[in-house]
Amino acid sequence: MYKKLICSLALIILSQGDVFSQNFFTRYLSNLLNDTSEVSRPQFLVYPTLAYAPETSWEIGFSSLYVYYANRDTSNRLSEINGFTFVTLENQFGIWFDHANYTDRDKWFFLGRLRIQSFPLKYHGIGMEAPEEYLSLVDANQIMLKERVLRELRKNLYFGLEFDFQRMSGVSFKDSPEAPVFERPLGSEGSNNLGIGAGLVYDDRHNVLNVRKGNFSELALLRYSGALSTFDFTTVISDTRIFRPIGKTNVLALQFLGQFNWGNVPFNQMALMGGDSMMRGYYLGRFRDNNQLATQVEYRFLPLPLGFTDRIGAAAFAGAATVFPDFSKASIHKVVWTAGGGLRFLLFPQKDIYTRFDVAFTQEGSGFYLFIGEAF
């Protein structure tokens, strides 16, 4: 499993920098931790990060977050753009951007992500019987761009175009010495795939980084035509999230996810289980196949009733998922689980945005995650 611990370098800079740097960063951290800005004012946060992963050795980089209300009108939904860039001691790099942006009166909704990275991927094989020890470490250059451009049809209901471009080049499989001989999967020599389709979204959330009450549901179909792509296949995604307040401050969150592929699907675009959001504790792609069904539940205490502060929260979560080749009864035979908990710190009090540190446990091990905003 991809274990990552991210920590701020600000304290190192404060302890070793000159007087000017100390004063600058002291003021920066003070303004950050004592947020008294007007709620409608846009806010931008950038901070250095240090991380470690077995596949990459040490990573050094920067994370950033920009949040705002369209026209500074708080009746509009909170929009956010966040980024993460890093380099490693193994000469690898990555640039990630995610965004969820609403126009005035929430008439248009833009939701997407960009990944540019040269990064090793553990390949365990295909299906729920894939061995716990990875078969090969796949080194490749990747570009992944997914964008949704959605227009409000009626209150909270959006429809529009969806695009997904994924390029994998410079692919090399470095087999584990203990791994048995195995057949290379489809796409092992690289691919360029462009999916074009449509999406129907219901969204009545007001703050996508910390939903107190609301619903989100997406049904999307993407067609990767052989005329535009290396491989010819179709993907359908169903993602439903439900958030209900419990008492004055607590939240019960539920998510149901389905991804279904048919055609000639390359291994990097199969339904991948794991990651920092759904099925935390599993390395992204630990299990992969044509289809996936997954669900998770999370109970959030935002904040904890500690008395001495109202900026510390906590969460407990659990999930279950399976991947399978088709819908025959025999193919859905194994389900894996994950469970864990974490702490929350109220980063932007005026905008109700927390940073989270989660610890997740699975049948195969554990994982650690530090991010701004909730997992879903």
N, C-alpha and C positions, 0 to 999 in steps of 0.2 A: 504494500500500500504506500502511496506517495505521502510521506510524512513531512509536513512543513510547519516550522515555527517561525513566525514573523515578529520582530520586535523593533521598537523605535530606536534610532541612533541619536535621538535628540539629547539623551542624557550623556552619551559619550562626548558629543560636541560641546555640551555645557561644561563638562569636567576637564576637557583638554584644549578648548579653543581660547582665543585671546579675549580681552575684556570686551571689545566691541561685539564679538560673536556671542559671548555670554549674555550681554545685555539684549542683543537682538533676539536670541532664542528664548531668553527669559520672558521678554515681552510677548513673543509669539505664543509660547505655551500658556502664559497667563491669559491672553485674549481668547485662546482656544478653550481653556478649561473654565473660564468665567465669562461665558457667552451672554452678553447683555444687549446684543444688537437688535435692532427693530426686526420683528418677525418677517416682514415683507422684503427685507434686504437680501440680495443674493450673497452667498457665502462660498469661499474657496479655501480648501485645505490642501496642503502638500506636505509630505513628511518622508524622510528617508526610511528604508526598511532593510533588514538583514534577515536572510532565510537560509535554511539548509535542507537539502533533499539528497537521498542516497544516489539518485541518478545524475545529479548535477554538481555535487559538492556545495560550496557556499555561493549564495546569490546576494548581490548587492543592487539595490534599486531605489525607486521612488514610487510612492502612491499619491494619488490626488483625487479630490472630490469637489465638484461644483454643483450647488443646489440653488434653485430659484423658482419663483412664481412668475408666470407670464404677466407682463405689465405690472409686476409687483403687486398683483391683486391676489390676496390670500384665499379668495373664493375659488380661484383656479387651483388645479392640482399641483403638487410639488413635483418639479422636474429635476432630474439628476443626470450628471455625466461623471463617470469615474474612470480612472486610468491606473495602470500599473506597468512599469517598465523595469527590466532587470538585465544584468549580465552575470555570468558565473565564472568560476575559476577554471571551468572546462571550455571556455570560449563559446558559450552558448548565450542566446539572448532571447528576449521576448518583449513585445509591446502589446498591451491589452487595453481595449476601451469598451465600456458598456454604457448605454444611455436609455433613458425613458423620458421623453419630452412631450409636453402638452402645449398646444397653442392657447390663445385667449378663449375663454369659455369652453375649453377642452374640445374644440371642434375637430382638431386634428391630433393624432397620436402617432409618434415616431418611436419605435422600439427596436433596438438592435445591438449588435456587438461586433467588434473587430479583434482578431487575433493574428499577430505576425510573430512567428517564433521559430527558432531552431532549437529543438528540444527533444530529448529521448522519450520514447513511449514504451512502456512494458506491454508486451504482447503475450497473453496467456493462452490464446487459442479462442475457439468459437464455441458458445453453448455453456450451459450450467455445469458441465462436467470438465470444464477447462481446469487444469491443475493449478494449485495455489502458487507453486514456484513458476515464474514466468519462463516461457520458452525462448523468447528472444527480446533483445533491447533494440527497438527500431529508432534509428536516427534519421531525421528528415527535416526539411524546411517546409513550413506550413503557413498558408494564408487562409483565414476563415473569416468571411464577411457575411453576416446575416442582417437583413433590414426589413422592417415592416412599415408600410406607409398606410395609415388607416384613417378613414373619415367617419365621423359620427353620423349614423343613420337616424337614430332616435336616442333619447337620453341614455347614456352609458353603453350603447350598442354601436360597435365599430365594424367596418368592413373595408378591405383594401387589398393591395398587392403585397406579396412577400417574395423576397429574393434571398437566395443562399448560394454563395460561391465558396468552393473549397478547393484549394490547390495543395497537393503534396508532391514535393520534388526532392531529388537527391536522396532517395530512400535507400537505406542499407540495414539489413538484418544482422545483428550480432548475436548469434545463438548462444544460449547458456551452455556451458560445458556438460552439465548434467541433463540437459534436455534431450529427449528422444528425437529421431529424425521426423520432421513433420512437413507437410505440404505447404508451400507459401500461399497465403490467402490472396483473394482477388484484390488488385490494387497495390500489390507489393512492389511494383515497379514505378509507382507514382500515378497521379491522375489529376485532371482538371474537370471539375463538375459544377455546372451552373443550374440551379433549380429555380424555376419561376412558377408562382402559384398565387393562391388567394387565401385570405384568412378572415375568419369571423371572430370577433372578440367582444366579450361583455366585461366591462371594467367599471366598478364604482368605488375603487380605492381612492383615497385622497392623498396618502403619503406612501409611495411605493417602497420606501426604505424601512418603514415601520408601520404596518397596517394595523390599526386598532379595531376597525370594523369595515367589512366590505366583502366583495367577491371579485374574482378574476377567472375568466374561462376563455380558452382559445381553442378553436378548431381550425387547423390549417392543412392544406394540401399543396405539395410541391412536386413538380414534374421535372426530372432531370432527363432531358431528351438526348438521344444519341447524336443528334445534329449539333448540339451545343456542349456536349459532355463526353468524357472518355467512356463513361458507362451509362447505360440506359436503365433508369429505375424510378420508382415513385415512393414518396414518403407522406404519411398522414400523421399528424401530431395532435393529441388531445391533452390539454393541461387545464385542470380546474383547481382553484384555491379558494378556500372559505375561511373567513376570519370572524370570530365572534367574541365580543367583550364579556369577561366574567368578572362581575363586581365593578369597581371603579377603575382599577388599573391593570388587571390581568387580561390575557388574551389567549383564546384557544384557536389554533391554526391547523388547517387540514389541507392536504394536497393529494390529488389523484392524477397520475401521469401515464399516458400511453403513447408509444411510438411504434409505427407499423410500416415496414418496408417490403416491397416486392419488386422483382427484377434482378438485375446484376448489380448488387450492392457492394461497393468496395469496403474493405475491413475498417477503414477509418470513419466511414459514415453509417455503419451499422448502429443499432440502438446500443449505446454504451451505458453501463450501470456504474454508479459511483460519482465522486466529485465532492465539491464543497457545498453543494445545495441539497440534492436528492441522494439518499443513501450515503450520508457522510460516514467516513470510516473505511470505505472502499476506494481504492485507486480508480480513477476514471478509466473505464475500459477493462477493469478486472474481469467482468463478464460482458460478453457482447454477442449479439445475434441479430436476426432480421427484425425481431419484435421485442418490446419490453412493456411490462406492466409494473407500476411502482406506486406506493402510497406512503405518506408519512403524516405524523401528528406531532404537534409541538405545543407545549403549554408555557407561556411567557409571563414572568412576574416583572412588570415594568412600571415602577421600580419595586424593589423589596422594601418591606416596612421596617427599616433599620432604625429609624428615629434620628440618628446623627447625620444622615444624608439621604437625599432623594434622587441620587444620580447612579446608583448601583442596582442592577437588575439581574435576573437569572432566567434560565430556560431549561426545560427537560424535553427530550424528543425521542421518537422511535419510528422506525420505518421497516418496510418489507418490499421485496421486489423479485422479479424473475425475468429472464430472457428466454426466447424460444424461437425455433425456426418457422413454425406455422401454427395454425389453430387446431391441429388434430389433438385429440384428448391426451395421447401418449407424450406429446412434446412438452406439455406444461406439467412437469413432475417434481420440480424442486424450487423452493422459495428460500431466500436468505434474509436475515434481519440485521438491523443496526439499532443501537440505542445509545443515548448519552445525555449530556447536559453542558451547561456553560454559564459564564458570567457575562453581564452587559454593563457598559458604561455609557451614560448619557453624554454624548459628545456635543451636540447642538441642542441645548434645552429649548430654545425658541422654536425649533423646527421638529422636535421630538425624534431625533436621530441618535441611535445607539451604535456603538462599536461592539462586536461580539467576539468572544473567545470560547470555542466549543471543543469538547473532547468527545469523540465517538468511539464506540466499541462494537466489534463484530465477532463472528465466529473465528476470524483469522487474525485479529489484532486490533489496533487502535489507530486513531488519526487525530490531529490537532489542527485547528483552523482559527485564523484571526482576520476578520473582515469588518468593513463598515457596512451597516445595514443588516437586516435579518436574512436568513438563508432563502426565504421565499415569502 
